[in-house]
């Protein structure tokens, strides 16, 4: 399975070393867990807190910073196909690397672990999962932790 990553760093700080490989690994592992054996495309943009606050206000009408935003390209079941690559199109992920660093410090783990968590969390949103109820949250977070465990990215 090939993961095509459209990646952009729109913040002032350099991105994490190996960020594209981390995105690919998280996506491949999440798709495998979901029994999806297709090439896939995902777009990931790193921003700062000010930019993610703007996006959160614009798209969710919540005027505060957040750590990650997910913009699914499908309902998580029926995916559009890129005619050039024959890959399913998952959607877009926007991560505030500034917020990820703050949370990594707060939770006492690495920025890599926090970023992998946010990527994986967002990927499950792109795959149709949500956490609006306690049961949904339990299921989604268990899947996220399984991906991180498989990748050896623990707290």
C-alpha positions in Angstrom: 0.0 0.0 0.0 1.3 3.4 -1.0 0.5 6.5 1.0 0.7 9.8 -1.0 1.3 12.7 1.4 0.7 16.3 0.3 2.6 18.0 3.1 3.1 21.7 3.9 4.9 23.5 6.7 3.2 26.9 7.1 4.7 27.9 10.5 8.0 29.6 11.3 9.7 26.6 13.0 11.3 23.8 11.2 9.1 20.7 11.1 9.9 17.5 12.9 12.6 15.3 11.4 10.9 12.6 9.4 7.5 14.1 9.6 6.4 12.7 6.1 7.5 9.2 7.1 5.6 9.5 10.3 2.5 10.6 8.4 2.9 7.7 6.0 3.4 5.2 8.9 0.4 6.4 10.8 -1.8 6.3 7.8 -0.7 2.9 6.6 -1.2 1.4 10.1 -4.6 3.0 10.6 -5.8 1.8 7.1 -4.5 -1.7 7.8 -6.3 -1.7 11.1 -9.5 -0.8 9.2 -8.9 -3.5 6.7 -8.5 -1.0 3.9 -5.9 -2.3 1.5 -5.8 0.6 -1.0 -3.3 3.3 -1.9 -4.4 6.5 -0.2 -3.8 10.2 -0.3 -3.8 12.6 2.6 -2.9 16.3 3.0 -1.2 17.5 6.1 -0.4 21.1 6.9 1.6 22.3 10.0 0.6 25.7 11.3 1.0 27.8 14.4 -1.7 28.6 17.1 -2.8 31.9 15.5 -3.5 30.2 12.1 -5.3 27.2 13.6 -7.4 29.6 15.6 -8.4 31.4 12.4 -9.3 28.1 10.8 -11.2 26.9 13.8 -13.3 30.1 13.9 -13.9 30.0 10.2 -14.9 26.3 9.8 -16.2 25.4 13.2 -17.3 28.8 14.5 -15.1 28.2 17.6 -12.9 31.2 18.2 -10.0 29.6 20.0 -6.9 27.6 19.1 -7.0 23.8 18.9 -4.5 21.1 18.3 -5.8 19.5 15.1 -8.5 20.0 12.5 -9.8 17.3 10.2 -11.4 17.9 6.8 -12.7 14.5 5.5 -13.0 14.1 1.8 -15.7 11.5 2.1 -18.1 9.8 4.6 -15.4 7.3 5.6 -17.0 4.5 3.6 -17.3 5.8 0.0 -14.0 7.4 -1.0 -13.3 9.5 -4.1 -10.5 8.1 -6.2 -7.6 10.1 -7.6 -7.6 9.3 -11.3 -3.8 9.8 -11.6 -2.8 7.5 -8.7 -5.9 5.3 -8.3 -5.6 6.1 -4.6 -8.5 6.8 -2.2 -8.6 10.5 -1.1 -8.8 10.7 2.7 -8.9 14.5 3.2 -6.9 17.2 4.9 -5.3 17.5 8.3 -4.1 20.7 9.9 -2.0 20.5 13.0 -0.8 23.3 15.2 2.8 22.2 15.9 3.0 25.0 18.5 0.0 23.4 20.3 1.4 19.9 19.9 4.7 21.1 21.6 2.7 22.6 24.5 0.7 19.4 24.9 3.8 17.2 24.7 5.3 19.2 27.6 2.1 19.1 29.5 1.7 15.4 29.1 5.4 14.6 29.6 6.0 12.9 26.4 7.9 13.6 23.1 6.8 16.0 20.4 7.0 13.0 18.0 4.5 11.1 20.2 2.1 14.0 20.4 2.3 14.7 16.7 1.8 11.0 15.9 -1.2 11.0 18.2 -2.7 14.0 16.4 -2.1 12.6 13.0 -3.7 9.3 14.0 -6.6 11.0 15.7 -7.3 13.0 12.6 -6.9 10.1 10.3 -9.7 8.3 12.2 -11.9 11.3 11.7 -11.1 11.1 8.0 -12.1 7.5 8.1 -15.5 8.4 9.5 -15.0 8.0 13.3 -16.1 10.6 15.8 -16.1 11.0 19.6 -19.4 12.7 20.3 -20.6 10.0 22.7 -18.6 8.2 25.4 -18.8 4.9 23.5 -17.6 6.5 20.3 -14.8 8.2 22.2 -13.7 4.9 23.8 -13.7 3.1 20.4 -11.8 5.9 18.6 -9.2 6.3 21.3 -8.6 2.6 21.5 -8.0 2.5 17.8 -5.6 5.4 18.0 -3.6 3.8 20.8 -3.4 0.5 18.8 -1.8 2.4 15.9 0.7 4.1 18.1 1.5 0.8 19.9 2.0 -0.9 16.5 4.4 1.9 15.6 6.2 1.7 18.9 5.4 5.3 19.8 4.4 5.1 23.4 4.3 7.6 26.2 
